[in-house]
Amino acid sequence: MRIAVVGLGLIGGSMLRAVAAAGHETHGYDTDPATRAMARTAAGQARPANRWHVSASASEAATNADLVVLAVPWPAVAGVVDELASSGFSGLVTDVTSVKGPVRDVINDRWRRSGMSLAGYVGGHPMAGRETAGFAAGDAKLFRGAAWALCLEPDETHIDDWLDVATLATSLGARVVPTTAAEHDAAVAAISHVPHLVATALMRIATDNPLALSLGAGSFHDGTRVAASPAELSAGMCGGNAAAVTACLTALADELDTAADALHSGDPIAALRTWFAPATAARRRWPPAPSLPADLPVQPDVLARLGRAGGWITGVSKDRRTVTAVRPAD
Amino acid sequence: MRIAVVGLGLIGGSMLRAVAAAGHETHGYDTDPATRAMARTAAGQARPANRWHVSASASEAATNADLVVLAVPWPAVAGVVDELASSGFSGLVTDVTSVKGPVRDVINDRWRRSGMSLAGYVGGHPMAGRETAGFAAGDAKLFRGAAWALCLEPDETHIDDWLDVATLATSLGARVVPTTAAEHDAAVAAISHVPHLVATALMRIATDNPLALSLGAGSFHDGTRVAASPAELSAGMCGGNAAAVTACLTALADELDTAADALHSGDPIAALRTWFAPATAARRRWPPAPSLPADLPVQPDVLARLGRAGGWITGVSKDRRTVTAVRPAD
């Protein structure tokens, strides 16, 4: 395949390296000239068979590409989609943005306006963030073992397009989770966006207390780790998923209110124990052990149920009739 | 010194090993017979010079001890204090409980009732928790590099008692932070107790969503890690520090409300960026680099200011007139 990666931060830079290492003809682009220079230098240091090209624009990178990977932050997505549409790009597009509904809306809107069809879009989200960022932090092995959400919208996503991206993602070592934009956005609000907000809130309430900062140990270290993420990225991902994040913040506030009520009950320790215990058990069971792999037929409803049940696929058969599926073991 | 350790969980079991390894005559006790048996077996496997004794009761362990370390969970503290008081113990007592005001109140109350003086108590809290627990998880090196809060209450704690415990804690590799029960309890609400509550709330809102649990990656892993802590311990430490935890939960809710307002402002991404950015900078500066060590005179007000400014001591001079002090570098 000829693959273009637009946006060469942590995820895009890792994609560039990984797809080039997997033997694809790979073209990258970033708006930042210094990042492009860094990517060119790194290409020169890679093994000849694993080298990538660095283009002068997104549309140049996308010329004749079978697949364009949008790896720009959410606020920059619309501009790149416009550029691809006006350059006449007609291949498949996927993205790695941490919100899926708004990206789908932008693509629907821009492509309809330009007269293109929506056929060639599969929303994706590799769950492979780090608190470091930028091209230099990229790693071809970043996706090994990582979950990679891949949207299969009923009556919208072409299954062949989905299988193309699923085949690529599993070839990079990811476990591909079939989902929809709406289900994805609700899930990542709970497991990524709200954890970023909470880590930041914990950091903010301790910042002006030097004694607290000197006593902070394991629970503070881990509880605030992602507060070190680039503010621009955190703001983009939470701001782009406002509805789901708001719902999840409300659920979190309700939980903390329950804990506060327990603190002021007649027997706070017993009441708190009842509140803590189910989460202790749930956290000790997480991540769930995987079941043995099994073949599943390539049918959108079967794949949707698999993802909703917490399962994923680790490969697509050569005849594209089955996928290798894994579920959480009971 | 002859040292008794009462309670042989993670912290007590680590203390037992560490003080025995430091050459002290060490006696341990735990209410759980299986834990005592495990501690006896482990003593037999230690090098002869580093062995400890396992006693049949707290008061037997404390007989003729220079120092008793209370390493039981907060709800069990009062019972052990009563037992020591009724056995006529008159040496120095310290503890490792994660709340200091309530322990101080219990000791004040019980010792006054029994006619003993408060002279021999120094509240302590080594910040060396792990999500694992129990004697088997103990480690003589657990305290190396860890902060160890040590209460120096104005007009109450004898400075000689404080120096005894500070000397022991620094000899185990800890950095001793002078503080008071009230300041400690407010600080640990922010850096430990509320992080435990938040980790649990994050786990509770994701538990029934298998898709979320399969997409959960780094931020969910770290943000929920301490939800796996034993529910009994988490409930005890939060329930024992109800006032400070409540204040801190209110501050956290205010921060999250500010974030929710930003999400619904005219320009959510810009508003959120303004909210995220100071915490990003603060988290990247944490933990602060230490200044070069310097000698400070042993004066309670000097030590109190050091702790309040985020500093700590790494040793006590042999003549006990100075301590080696370190501050956060500017």
Interface residues (C-beta under 8 A of the other chain):
Chain A: P75 M127 A128 G129 R130 A146 A147 A149 V177 T179 E183 H184 A186 A187 V188 A190 I191 S192 V194 P195 H196 L197 V198 A199 T200 A201 L202 M203 R204 I205 A206 T207 N209 P210 L211 A212 L213 S214 L215 G216 A217 G218 S219 F220 D222 G223 T224 R225 V226 A227 A228 S229 P230 A231 E232 S234 A235 G236 C238 G239 G240 A242 V245 T246 C248 L249 A251 L252 A253 E255 L256 A259 A260 A262 L263 H264 P268 I269 A270 L272 R273 W275 F276 A277 P278 A279 T280 A282 R283 R284 W286 P287 P288 G307 R308 A309 G310 G311 W312 P328
Chain B: P75 M127 A128 G129 R130 A146 A147 A149 V177 T179 E183 H184 A186 A187 V188 A190 I191 S192 V194 P195 H196 L197 V198 A199 T200 A201 L202 M203 R204 I205 A206 T207 N209 P210 L211 A212 L213 S214 L215 G216 A217 G218 S219 F220 D222 G223 T224 R225 V226 A227 A228 S229 P230 A231 E232 S234 A235 G236 C238 G239 G240 A242 V245 T246 C248 L249 A251 L252 A253 E255 L256 A259 A260 L263 H264 P268 I269 A270 L272 R273 W275 F276 A277 P278 A279 T280 A282 R283 R284 W286 P287 P288 G307 R308 A309 G310 G311 W312 P328
